[in-house]
Structures are given as C-alpha cells and as structure tokens.
C-alpha cells in the first residue's frame, strides 16, 4: 500500500496590489514629451490622480510665455483639449480650426463664439466629460467678464449650470 503524502500543496497567493509611486512629482517635469509619457503610464495603471496632475503641469508648460492672463489660460484650455483629442483619436491631434481662429481673431472672439454657440462645442464636451469643467472656455468667460458681452456671459452661465445639473443628477 502506498504511503499517503503528508506534504501540503503550496497555494500561490496573489500579491497585494502595488500602489505605484512616481519617480519625481509632476511639478518637477519640464519636458512636455516626458509629461505625455507619464500621462500614458498613469492611464494604463488607472492612476487618474497622476494623469490629472501631469495634465495640469503640461498646460502650465505649454502656456508659458503669454503675458495676458486670459491668453495664457486660453492656451492651457487649448492644450488640455488637444490632449483629450489625441487620446480619443489614438494619435496626436491638433485643434486646427481653433488655432486658425485664434490666430486671425484672438482668444476673446474664440471664447465668445464658444459660449454663444447653440450646442456645446467639442472642446466643452470633451473637457466636461473628463471632469475638467474648470478648464472650459465657459469658465474663462465667467472669470474675465469685463472682456465679454453680456450675451456670452449669460450663455456661459447657462451651459455650466446645465452641466452641473447633469453631473449631479
């Protein structure tokens, strides 16, 4: 008769999830390419907090050099929008139409037109869907009301209120 084995079969335990830490904080990055790589890795690892920090830093870096605060913040909005476009399309994508309008008419007219459009523009929809409502053009219209028409201000308020209701409900 065969002897019964008294050895227990080792059970493989799954290791506890590792919380990845960054080699350096987002604020220490000075290269947009490295920030975009950090953002890709953060997305892959499900670290939305790091992705958001890196996007904020990218927006700051890409909007440096603008002296007017509205222009600087508009550039940051444009950078965030293009980043979301690129992620959605799976390839680097520029907001060509917006950049052409910016060059010919300026940031104020772009923002005025965005706010007064009947339907939310793609910029607003992408940023709002990503939880970045604070970076939308409508927020800039409300932040700098002395630069915009009463109609644009009212439209921006209405769009943001409708979005807040949608998010809350």
N, C-alpha and C positions, 0 to 999 in steps of 0.2 A: 504494500500500500504506500502510496506517495505521501510524503510529508507535506502538511499544509503550510504554506508560506505565512509567516507572521509579519513579514515586512509590509508596511503600508505603501500604497502607491502615492507618490508625491502629487499633490494637487497644485497646479500652477495658479498663482494668484495674479490678478491683474494689478499692475502698479497703480498707485493713486494718480489722478490727473496732475500733471505738472503745470504749474502756472508760470508761463514763460515771462521772463523779465527782459527788459531792453538793455542792450549793452550801454547805451547812453540815452539820456532823456531827449524827447523830441526837440526841445528848445535848443539843444546843443548842435543840431544839424544845420549846416549852411549850404548844402548841395541839394537842389530840388530832385535830382535823379535818385539820390540816396533816400530822400523822403518818400518818393513814389515807391521805391522798393520796400521800404518799411511799411507803407500802407498796404501793399500787396500781401506781405507776410502777415500783417495784422488781420487782414480779411480772411486769409487762409486758416489762421489759428482761432478765428472767431473773437478777436480782441477789438471790438468796436471802440472801446475807450482809447486805445493806442491809435487806431485809424483816425479817429476824430482829432486827437492831439496833433498827429502828423499833418492832417489836412489844414488845421489852423496855422501851423508853422509854415507850411507850403504857401498858404495865402499871404502870410506876412512877408516871406522872402520874395515872392513874385510881385508884390505890390510896392516894394521899396522903391524910392526914387520919385514918387509922386508927392508933390508938396501940398496940394489941396486935399484936405481930409476926405471930402466926398469922392474925389477921383481915386484916391488910394483905396477907400473902402469898396468902390465900384470894381476896381481891379481885383480885389480879393474875392468879391462875389463872382466875377468872371472866371477866375482861376478855379474856384470851387465848382462852378457849373461845368467847366470844361473837364475837370477831373471826373465828375459824375457821368458826363457824356462818354468819356473814354472808357470808364468801367462798364457802362451799359453796352457800348458798341464792341468791346473787346479789343480795341486798338486806339492809339492816340487820336483824339478828335478835338478840333478847334471850333469855336463858335464863330465861324467866318462872317456870317451875316451881322452878328452883333459887333464884331471887331470893325467891319466896314462902316457900320453906322456910327460907332464910337469915333472913328477917325474923321468922318465927314460932319457929324452933328454934335458930338460931345456926349459926355456921361449924363448930363441933365436931361437932354432930349431922349436918350435911350430909356432912362428911368421913367420919364414922363409917359412915354409911349407904352412901356410895360405896364405901368399902373393903370392907365386908362383903357387898356385892351379889354374887350368884352369877355373873353375867356382868358384864364391864366396862361401866361406864356410858358413854354417848355422849361425855362430857367426856374420859374417859381415852382412848377410841378415837381421837377427833379429834386430841388433843394428841400422842399417841404416833405416829399416822400422819404428823404434820407434823414429827416429830423433836424434839418438845418434852416428852419424858418427864419432864424435870426440873421441869416446871411442873404436873404432875398432882397431884391431891388425895392420891394414894397416897404421893407424896414428902413431902407435908406431914405425913401421919400418921407417917411414919418420922422426920421431922425434929423433931417435937414429941411423942415417945412418951408423955410423962407426962400428956398431955391425952386419951389414947385408951385404949380397952380392949385387953387382950391379944389378943382375937379380931380386932379391926380391924388391929392391928399385924401379926399373922401373915398375915392376908388380903392386906394391902398388900405385904408382902414377897413372898408367893407370886405375886401378879399382876405385880409388877415383875420378878421372876426369870423368869417365863414370857415376858414381853415381851422381856427381854434375850436369852433363848434364841432367840426368833423372829427378832429383828433380826440376831443373829449367824449364825443358820443359814439 
